[in-house]
Amino acid sequence: MKKKWFTLAVLLPLFFLVSPAKADDTVDIVSDSTYAPFEFKDSDQTYKGIDVDIINEVAKRSNWTINQTFPGFDAAVNAVQSGQADALMAGTTITEERKKVFTFSDPYFDTNIIIATTKKNPISDYTQLKGQTVGVKNGTAAQQFLTEHRAEYGYSIKTFDTGDTMYNSLSTGAVDAVMDDEAVIQYAIQKGQDLALNMKGEAIGSFGFAVKKGSQYEYLVDDFNKALAAMKKDGSYDQIMTKWLGNIALSSNDASSDYGSLLSLTGTIGALATPVKSSYTIVSDSSFAPFEYQGKDGKYTGIDIELIKAIAEQQGFTITIQNPGFDAALNAVQAGQADGVIAGMTITDARKKIFDFSDAYYTSNIRLAVKKGSGLSSYEDLAGKTVGAKNGTSSYTYLEEHAATYGYTLKAFDEASTMYDSLNSGSIDALMDDEAVLLYAIQQGRDFETPMEGIATGTIGFAVKKGSNPELIEMFNNGLAELVKSGKYDDIMNKYFNANSDTETSSTATVDESTIWGLLKNNYGQLLSGLGITIGLALLSFAIAIIIGIIFGMFAVSPFKALRVTASVFVDVVRGIPLMIVAAFIFWGIPNFIESMTGQQSPINDFVAGTIALSLNSGAYIAEIVRGGIQAVPIGQMEASRSLGISYGTTMRKIILPQAAKLMLPNFINQFVITLKDTTIISAIGLVELFQAGKIIIARNYQSFRMYAILAIIYLIVITLLTRLARKLEKGGN
C-alpha cells in the first residue's frame, strides 16, 4: 500500500506537466496586482487600469473570451512559464533577456524610469546618490539600470517585491531614494504620496503583451498586434491613455501648472524701485517644505528661498537670508533685527495690524470637481448627491456649512487618494479639494472637470514691519509681476509641485544564465552573500531568542504570580501576531511612530529589524519549551530539595535545570531549524538574505525552476549540516 501511494506521489506532478490543454476556448491572462495606473484594485474592489482596458478592448476585437487574474508580477510570470496561464499583460518591459523566454507583441507603451525622493530631500543629479541607498522593485528595468551604474555613482541598492513596501521605506528613511517607472511615480504623486522628481528620467524600453515562447498561444500575439494597430488608427487607444494619463504625454517636458494665473497682482511690470539699503536682511522659517527647508548639502532651498532670490535679482537689490524659524523670524522683523520675512506666512487681519504685506504669491483656493460628463455644473445640481471632502480641511468646513442650503450629503475622507478613487468609481458624485492640488491631479490623468470657480480660503505673502521698508514691498510686488509674466514664477512653483523630466537612452547588458552552471558561475557571489546574511541572521537571532526564552520560561514557572502573568502575556502576544507583521511593524511602523512624535526620522536597519522580529518570535516559542522542560522534571525533586533547606534558586540551578536541559535540547534544535527557515519571511522588508537574493536573480533571467532548485539544495545542505552538528553537540552533552 505504501508503495502504491509513493508511486502516485511521484506520478502526480508528471500528470500536471503533461495534462492536456483546456477544453474550453477561454484565454487565461495574468497581470500584476498593484501597479497603478496599469493595474490596481479601485475603491469599488474591481481591478482597473491601462492594461485592463487595453486587453479588454483587444479581446473584444479578437473575439477572445478571457479570464484575467491578478496574482502579482512574479507569480504572473511564473504562471505563464509553467503553463498555468496563457498570456501576460502586466506592464512587462520588453528586453533581449526576456525574449529568450517570451514572445512579445508590438509595444503598447513606451516607458521611462526616474529617481524619486521625498519632497524635503531632493536629489537632482546621480552624483548626489553617493553613499546613499536607492530602493527599487525586484525584477524591473530600474533594478537593472541601477545595478549597471552602481559602481559609477557609489550608491547601494535595496530591492523590494512590491511598490508599497518600497515607498514606505522611502517615507521612513530606510532608503534615501527610489527608482521606478515615471508613470507609476506620477500616479503615486497624484494619489498624495510625498514624492518629488527633480532629475531627468531614462528611456529604457517599451511594455508588451507576452506569451510563453514556442507555446500554442503565440497566435494571441498576432491577434493582439492587429487589434492594437486598429485601436491606434480609430483613436480608441488614445482614449484609453487619456483616461489614465491625461491629455499631456508623460514623456513631455511641459507637464506644468499655470500657478501664476491664480494670483491677483498690483506690481508694475518693468518698474524698478530704488533700494534704500545696500543690503536687506530677509528672515524665513527653517523647516516648512516645500516653501523652505534645508537640503542635504546644508543649504536652505524651497519656493520662498528661490522666489525672493529671483525677485532680488530682477529688481537689483542685495539680500542676506537667515532661517531662524517661523516665530523667531517674525520677532526679528518686529524688533527691527531683520527687514522682511518670507516664510509661507498666511495673510490674516490680525497680522495686518503688525505687518505690511506684499501681493499674495500663493493663493490657497478650494474647488469642486465632478466626473467628466456628469452634467453637474452648479451647487444647485448637487441636491440629493454625495460630495466628498478631506476631514478637517477648509473644503470640509465649507461643504458642512452649505449642506443644508444645497441639499447634498457630505462624506468625509481621511486621505485624498481614497476620495479621488471614490469619485472615479462613482461612490461619490463630487468632491472638493485645494485648487492647486486638484488641477494638478486633473493634469496628471484624473478624468474630472471643475465646472465652477474656486473659493479663496487663504493667501500667502511677503511682509515687513508695519510702516517700515515700503520700498521692499514695492520691489517685491514689481518683481513678482515680472516673474509671473516671464514664466519664471511658474518654473519655480512647478519645480516643487510638479515633475518635469527629460529622457535619455540607456543600454542594458545581457548574460547567458540558461544552465545551472551558468547561474552558479554568474551569481555565486550574490548567493554566498545572501547565504551569509541568512546564517548570520539565524544564529544571532536564535542566540538572543534563547536568552529571551530562558528568562520568560523561568518566569512562567516562578512562584510569583506577577512573573507568571508577564510570561503568559508575552508568549500570547508574540505568538498571536504573524512574524511578517512583527517585522513590518518594527521596520516601518516604529520609525513612523517616532517621526510622528518627534518630527525626526529614525530609520531602523533592515538586518536589525529582522533580528529583533526573529528573536521575539523564536523567544516566545523557546519560553514554552523551557516551561515544558522544567515542568517535565518530577515535582518531587523540587519538594525534596526544598525540604532539605536548599534555596529555590540553587535547586533550579543545580537540580532542575540540568535535567530539563536534556529534555529541551531536541526541541531547541527543531526551533533553530524553524528560525533558519523563517529568515525567508524577513525578505518581506527588503533584507537581501538567501531567498531574496535568489528572487533577484530570477527576476533578471526568469530561470525560476533552476534557481529555486539551487536555493532548495542550498537550504537543504545548510539545514542538514547544522542539524547534524547540533545533534552531535547533544550527544556530547549526554
Disulfide bonds with the S-S distance in Angstrom:
none
